[in-house]
Amino acid sequence: MLSEHFDFTTTLWKWQSETATAWYFLSLPEDMSQEIKFFCPRRGPGFGAVRVEVNIGTSKWRTSIFPSKETGLYLLPVKAAIRKAEAFGEGDSVDIRLKVLV
């Protein structure tokens, strides 16, 4: 059975290519990524995105996490409005509560 929610702390990191704007991500821990992957297998076309509800500080929103081909971990993109509202940036540790929406 999939956990009702996941609580974890991880570090915000930035991904940027030569041609794209920067994206900021939080990586889910390996054990959580494996549990989500097991209980939410890929269905049909797409890249394996899973709908989630996220709480960081006082901010709460719905988005999708997706698996990284390089690490096998799920990645949570974090938009600028959340980073600003919660006053954190690249390299900062962030406390997260994540609920998978199945």
C-alpha positions in Angstrom: 0.0 0.0 0.0 1.3 3.5 -0.9 2.1 5.7 2.0 -0.6 8.4 2.7 2.1 11.1 2.5 5.8 11.4 2.6 7.8 13.8 4.8 11.4 14.4 3.9 14.2 17.0 3.8 16.2 17.5 0.7 18.4 20.2 -1.0 17.2 22.5 -3.9 19.3 22.2 -7.0 19.4 24.0 -10.3 19.4 22.4 -13.8 20.3 24.6 -16.8 21.3 23.8 -20.3 23.0 26.1 -22.8 19.8 26.8 -24.6 17.2 26.6 -21.8 16.3 28.7 -18.9 17.1 27.4 -15.4 14.8 24.9 -13.6 14.9 24.2 -9.9 14.3 20.8 -8.4 14.0 18.8 -5.2 15.0 15.1 -5.6 12.9 12.6 -3.7 14.8 10.1 -1.6 15.5 6.7 -3.2 13.2 4.7 -1.0 10.3 7.0 -1.6 11.0 7.1 -5.3 11.0 3.3 -5.4 7.7 3.1 -3.5 6.0 5.5 -5.8 7.4 3.7 -8.9 6.0 0.4 -7.6 2.5 1.7 -6.7 2.2 4.1 -9.7 3.5 2.3 -12.7 3.6 4.1 -16.1 0.3 4.0 -17.9 0.3 4.6 -21.6 2.4 7.2 -23.4 4.3 9.9 -21.5 7.3 10.1 -19.4 6.0 8.7 -16.1 4.8 11.9 -14.4 2.8 11.4 -11.2 0.3 14.0 -9.8 1.1 15.1 -6.3 0.1 17.7 -3.6 3.0 19.4 -2.0 3.4 21.4 1.2 6.5 23.5 1.9 6.1 25.9 4.8 2.8 27.6 4.4 2.7 27.0 0.6 0.5 24.2 -0.7 0.0 23.3 -4.4 -0.7 20.5 -6.9 1.9 19.6 -9.5 3.6 16.5 -11.0 6.8 14.7 -10.1 8.7 12.8 -12.8 11.4 10.2 -12.9 15.0 11.2 -13.7 16.6 8.9 -16.3 20.0 9.7 -14.8 19.3 9.0 -11.2 16.1 6.9 -11.1 14.8 9.3 -8.5 11.6 11.3 -8.8 12.1 15.1 -9.2 9.8 17.8 -7.9 10.1 21.1 -9.9 9.8 24.2 -7.7 8.6 27.4 -9.4 10.0 30.8 -8.5 6.8 31.9 -6.7 7.2 29.1 -4.1 10.9 29.7 -3.7 10.2 33.4 -3.0 7.2 32.8 -0.7 9.2 30.4 1.4 12.5 32.2 1.1 14.8 29.5 0.0 17.2 29.1 -2.9 19.7 26.8 -4.6 21.6 24.7 -2.0 19.2 25.3 0.8 17.6 22.3 2.7 13.9 22.2 2.4 11.3 20.3 4.5 8.6 18.8 2.3 5.3 17.0 2.8 4.2 15.2 -0.4 1.0 13.3 -1.1 0.6 11.2 -4.2 -2.8 11.8 -5.9 -3.9 8.4 -7.1 
